[in-house]
Amino acid sequence: MSTKTKPEWAFALSLTGGILMLLSSGVMSLWFMGGGFGMMSGFSGMMGGMMGGIGAPLGFMMLLPLIGIASGVLVVTGAILLNSRSSEHTTWGTIILVFSIVSFLGMGGFLIGAILGIIGGALSVSWTPPST
């Protein structure tokens, strides 16, 4: 029986979740920040589309990818620091948990990323280092 000196599953799940959060937020930012595809890219149709009619809700929607990107960066950073500083597993697990929940605002890594981050953060918080 081998003892694990690092929370490997927590690291792997959190890192995967954070990467998915970054990918989904990147896709969402392309969509909302004018990089849409097709004839009516950027929601600007022949008569102004959504940009001309309802600017405030769309402005809020443009903020969501930024929240998702920030959450993804913090979850990936927390996962890397969890792997390198496993003695502080509770701190990094809490950061991973909080920002995985916040990432639901920015599409949550196609939702599976947020779920993986929550599971990884919970595993990190509940992990107990091997006794020597």
N, C-alpha and C positions, 0 to 999 in steps of 0.2 A: 504494500500500500504506500503510495507516494503522497507526500503532503505538498500542496501548492502554496508557494510563497507569494503569489499574486492572484488577484481576482480575475482570472483569465476570461471566464464567460462574461462577466460584467464588462470588461474592456472590449471584447469582441462585439457584443450586442450594442453597446453604447457607441462605438466607433461606426458600426454599420448604420445605426439609426441617424447619427449626425451627418454622415455622408449622404444618406437619402434625403435628409432635410435640406442640405445644400443643393442637391440636384433639383428637388421639386421647387425650391424657392427661385432657383435660376430659371427654370421653365416659366414659373409664374411671373417673374420680373420681365422676361421677354414679352409675355402676353400683355401685361398691364402698362409697361413703360414704353409702348410704341413700337415694339418689334414684332407685332402680330404678323400673320401671314395672309396672303391673298389680296383680293381687290380692295377690301375695306380694312386694311391693317391699321392698328391703332384706334379702332372704333370710330374712324372718321369717314362716314359715308358721304354721299353726294350732298346732303343737307347739313353737314356738321356732325351727325351721328351723336354718340354719347358724350363726346368732348364738349360740344356746344350746348347740350341740353341740361345735363346733370353733372356739373363739375365737382361739387362737394363730395358726393358718394364715391366718385371715381378717384378723387384725390385721396380719400381714405383707403380705397382699394390698392392704390399704388404704394401705400405705406406697409401693407401686409407682407409683400415679398421681402422688404428690408427687415421686418421683424423675424421672418423665417430664416433669412441669411444670418442674422445676428445669433439666433438660437442655435442654428446648425454649427456655426463657428465655436460657440461656447460649449456645445455638447462634444464636439470633436476635441477641443482643447481639454475639457474635463476628462475625456476618455484617455487621452495621451498622458495627462498628469496622473491619472489613476494608475496607469501602467508603470510610470516611472517613480511615483511616490505612493506606493501602496499602503504605507503606514498612515496616510491621511485619507483613507478610503471613504470615511463618513462624509468629509467635506466635499470631495469630488463627486460622490454619489448623490449628495443633496443638490449640487449644482446641476448635475446631469438630469436629475428628476425635475427640478423646477423649470429648466429651459426646454425639456422635452414636452412638458405640459404647455408652456408658453408657445411652443412651435405649432400647436393646433391652430393658432391665428394665421400662420403663414402656410397653411396646407399640411403641416405636420409630416413632411417627408412621405408624401402620398399616403398618409395616415399610418402606414406600417413603420415608418421611421420613428414616429413619435412613440408608438407602442414598443418598439425595440429599445428606444431610449429609456422609457419608463421601466421596463423590465431590467435593463442593464443597471440603471440607477438604484433600483430596489435591491438587486443582487449585490451591488457595491456597498450599500448601507448595511445590509444584513451579513456581509462576509466577515468571518472571524479569522484573523491571522493564526497560523499554526503556532502552537506553544513549543518552546524549545526546552 
